[in-house]
Amino acid sequence: MPELESAPDGDFSVNGNPVDATGHDGRPLVEFLRDVLNLTGTKIGCGNGECGACTVLVDGAAMCSCIVTAGSMRGSDVMTVEGLASDGRLTALQESFMRNGALQCGFCTPGMLMSATELLLRNPNPTRQEIVHFMNGNVCRCTGYAQIVEAIEEAARHG
Amino acid sequence: MDDLVDKPGRSVGRSVRQIEAPRKVQGLEIYTPDVKRPGMLHGAILRSPHAHAEIRSIDVSAAAALPGVHAVITGMDLPGVMYVHMSKWSDRYPLARKKVRFFGEEIAAVAADTPQIAAEALRHIKVDYAVLPAVFEPKDALRPGAPLINEGPNPTGIKNVAIEFNRNFADFEEKLAQAAFVIEGDYSNLSATPMCMETNGTVAEYDPQSCDLTLWTSTQAPFFIRKEIAHVLQLPPEKVHVRPVAVGGGFGGKSKICEQEAIASALACKTGRAVRLVLSRYEDMISGKIDYAKTMRVRHAVDKEGNILARSTSILFDNGAYTAFGAVYVAAARQRTNSLYRVQSAHYDCKLVYTNKLPGGQYRGMGAPHIIWAIEDQIDLIADRLGRDRIDYRIQIANRPGDVTPLGWEVTSCELAQCLETVRDRLDWTAKRQDRKPLRGLGVASMIHPSAGVLYEEGNYANVSLEIQEDGRLLLGTMTADAGTGQNTILAQLCAEELGIEPELIDVRHMDTDFAPIDLGSAASRVTFVSGNAARKAAENFRLALHNGLAALKGIEPTDISLEGGMVKLGRLNEKPMHLAEVFKACGNLRAEGYFRTPATRPDADTGYGNYAAAYCFGAQGCEVEVDPNTGKVKILNFVAAQDVGRPINPNALRGQIVGGIMQGVGLALFEEMVFEDGRPVTTSYLDYKVPRFDDMPPIEFVPISSNDPIGPFGAKAAGEPSINATIAAIGNAISDAVGVRMRDMPFTPEKILAALREKEKRARIATRPYSRPKNLHVDAVRRLYPGLVFPLMKKYGPRLAGPEKSAPVPQYSIASDLTHALELLRTDGAKLRAGGTDLHVGMKQGIYAPALVVDISRLPELQTIGEVEGSLRIGAGVKLNRLAADDEVARRLPILRQAISLIATNQVRNMATVGGDLCQQKRCWFFRNGVPCYKNKGASCPCFAVLGDNRHHSIIGAERCNAPCPACLAPVLTALDAVAIIAGPNGARHVSMNEFYKWSGEPAMSSGEILVAIDIPQAAQKRSSSFAKFAMSKGHFAEASVAVSLGVENGVISAARIALGAVSPFPERAKEAEASLVGRQASAEVFAEAARKTVIGALPLSRNDHKIDLVVALSEQALEAASRFAPH
């Protein structure tokens, strides 16, 4: 008979801290982050992997935490917006988002920052066209995107 | 005035960082869904599955009896009071009573320990409906025999007409008679939605001991929330408290009460607890109020000098089932119809007509973007008729200071002419007009907007408080709600400027109905102007309080005291300047309020005549577009906006507002529209309701124009909202200019533009010879019988014959350790595989999957291989798309894979989605995905809704019972590459050619116990030259059409050809006649063009998707040419 219970060793790390996801394997990662770990910085915009508000990094790759399960994270390093700053020092992207007016309502901002973080990890000097293509999975309804693109360019220059 | 700009120590004119920015970039800001309260329950709403029905009875007993359920309420449990809205049109209860009038209307609600229990409880509520005939179009609702939709208070006395208005302003008939010529036309826009990133949501908490109800809610207007909640729940207003919380976008959609606010409050009162009720995106889309659909008839009467003697506007508004703030919207529309440009007289008539659809509501611009588009379309025609340059003529008729419009608007500060000149210069208009390029067009448009023009009396005044805190920082209190516009920062800047201190010294507490003095909220372009003036006054009064307080304390004259750089100087005393913290210690929290009332007369309530606002905003926008003649796709090459903002307070925030408004206008112009099937919205996701993404936006140049308004705070006027007003018109005029046909139906989608071009150029339709496929004779015959016979019968009786609703229990979840384990798990009843999850988890929410067990195969090592097996390239089904695209060896052998993957979805999805998942995903048909009881959802007894419904995205070739096309981009690619699927099952592995991988209906020909393990691409295909072409609404969207081509070329002669079509057929269709026409021929443009036209042989398009024929031909040509370029010659 196939076993129906979830395996007990559902461990992965979030922002460098090991977490125990026992009993949460089937839940969307975003619910686990928000409801269990109380990391509410990651937002739910659509719940269907279409808007990018819930973007987190999984082993450095941006994913929509609303449609990956906690169970599929085993052995991975997950990073959320709360994990960007270290010892109160903000990243170049966080600073440039603030400086350039790259946020308005701010609901898309955590996801934007996570996608942009992957972009700069993979491509430290992206062209404007590369930024635009890469970031297409993150929707913003306020800014019209121009200042976000400029903030990423500036972070790349100063990062 | 420039002495104020960017000077250290000054505040106005400086790009002060948004106050909340540090919290927002760290994920620390608390929005409504982040609010947690002790003992908080979770709410859920039961919604109507019918567009119009009588509620015979509701039985909640089974739901109430479920463990973990704390309250179940229906409309009958509430006091039976309707929302106030605009009281004359009060026509809606928070929960339906006796009747439902639109699909998605709220019927009952539950509060439970967990969201899962709440959802389960909804399934236990039994509602007995008697379905009533419904109408969905205003013109149908006006017919004599139409069913009565909303009994309401019906002030017009006309069935289904909530508002009727008909009036002339300033000698209209006389002026009309003097016209040298008249331009007229009909226009229509479909309904759109604000689609804020944060859906509507509320946390309400009731304290049964003190009887206080407290709300954290995603709103722009706490004022309205308190007023409406107190009214519908019959509570004393002072017992309703709205607390500060961050708001994830509003755009008008949250500038009034939203239903979940009342329902969460009712649940909180009933349980004596806190209840969180946050709508899902789907709920938000089916119940959130939408911008009104309109049909508009506009006429201009012009004399031979080009003076506009008269403008007439007739508008039919689709009200939806309830009126909400329809009266305000209709009045706002009236304002726009006669005030833009110098118009000597005007006529306006309109009807606001009930339909069985979700109600209309406020959205940025309040109808102005559409009305201005209709007007500006005709201004182009007038200029052309006069032989004038389109911008020169607009400058001639531009509003100017001192003008009074036919409606009585008194124009004061106004730099419209300068805005137009700026657009002309920055766009290089004059040179470009002289050097016309085919399929390129230029468009320009102007706008006017009241700087706070609110019919609601409370909108015309504001109060702001300012006080000193213990640490010496100041605290500003406002009852407005910053939904992201940066208004908290702006208000702080205005106070800081007045006091001569750094704005960073001021904290802002917004939204709090207990803490802040009364203010209507963030709506109607009023905060900077009205609340901003109040903030300035508050600062002035605060300074007085400070001076008086310290003077009394120190025994000096108030005039001896000054505030400089956050320190208080005590003139004649030789004391050290006091820090504000010391002032607090000495005087306590000195507090002042500022009050401002707009100095404008109120318009006449009946005629609408009057001066609405103390100032008016003006602006001009222009752009250049290029139209693709083969696809109809519009590319905006550049965009210029010049706006008279009075004075920029915060240049960075201002630019964000302007560019953001233009972005929303781009969406309205090019793609946004709500699509309905029987009143049920089917555009309920970011996929089907397309909003602009990064890739859709042109470069935008914004030039702020100063006019230094005499009444605005430091000369500023409203700026954010009206940036959307001219955008549709500028784009529409540019498209009309490019294609040579005036576009009069919004949005300007590729298929409409293609149709316009086709008609203008008298292009012959591409012959498809549908009956060369004998099957089409049968398909066509059935389609002909669909409207009168097949569809009504199947729609009525089909669902009754279908099986019971799939229940959706919370599934078990198992992580498979290897392939054998996975196959074993799959033997469980109701087991379903999960690899990337990008289809499964979405489908589970949409009800198309209801697994009992989810088998996670995302880590199976057997599915992760990329390598060579006997000359074939083997790609594991579990390989993620981005990993495959990044593999250099794969790209060297088969560059088409990297090319195709770069066009699939988004970076995030490509990081999650697998090759196998792409091939096996369910169809994306918007009827199927939205739970319409169709063939694919309910089985053979039910009809395909695409035959008669909006089928623009559906199949044109090869479809029979179900017209949903194959969405997978890799399907045509792998088909063209002669790939072979390796499928593992209980009895071992089998190999299936991609040509046989899908059944006729498009589902993979696999049994539920099988797993797609890998794809093999044979050596022969690797030696061919291949290419992929795709057309989608924007980069990464699901294809409207795609073509994969694989060519063997030897010495310039084509030796082998594969052409596979995607997204136009239920499965990846091979274009065999086209392939045959290529083999043995010399590769050339003519041969490719001929073959491309053969790809659509056998196509039988539906009623509104024949544009896909053009797309397939164009894409085929493109892919063939691209493939041949890589081929060895």
Interface residues (C-beta under 8 A of the other chain):
Chain A: P2 E3 L4 E5 S6 A7 D25 G26 P28 R34 L39 T40 G41 T42 K43 I44 G45 C46 G47 N48 G49 E50 C51 G52 A53 T55 V58 A61 A62 M63 C64 C66 I67 V68 T69 G71 S72 R74 T80 V81 E82 L84 A85 L90 Q94 F97 M98 R99 N100 G101 L103 Q104 C105 G106 F107 C108 T109 P110 L113 S115 E118 I131 V132 H133 F134 M135 N136 G137 N138 V139 C140 R141 C142 T143 G144 Y145 A146 Q147 I148 V149
Chain B: S15 R17 Q18 E20 A21 P22 K24 V25 Q26 G27 L28 E29 I30 Y31 P33 D34 P194 M195 C196 M197 E198 T199 A246 V247 G248 G249 G250 F251 S280 R281 A483 G484 T485 G486 N652 A653 R655 G656 Q657 V659 G660 G661 I662 M663 Q664 S685 Y686 L687 V691 P692 R693 F694 D695 M697 P699 I700 V810 P811 Q812 Y813 S814 I815 E824 L825 R827 T828 A831 R834 G837 T838 H841 V842 K845 L853 V854 D856 S858 R859 N882 A905 T906 N907 Q908 V909 N911 M912 S1034 K1035 G1036
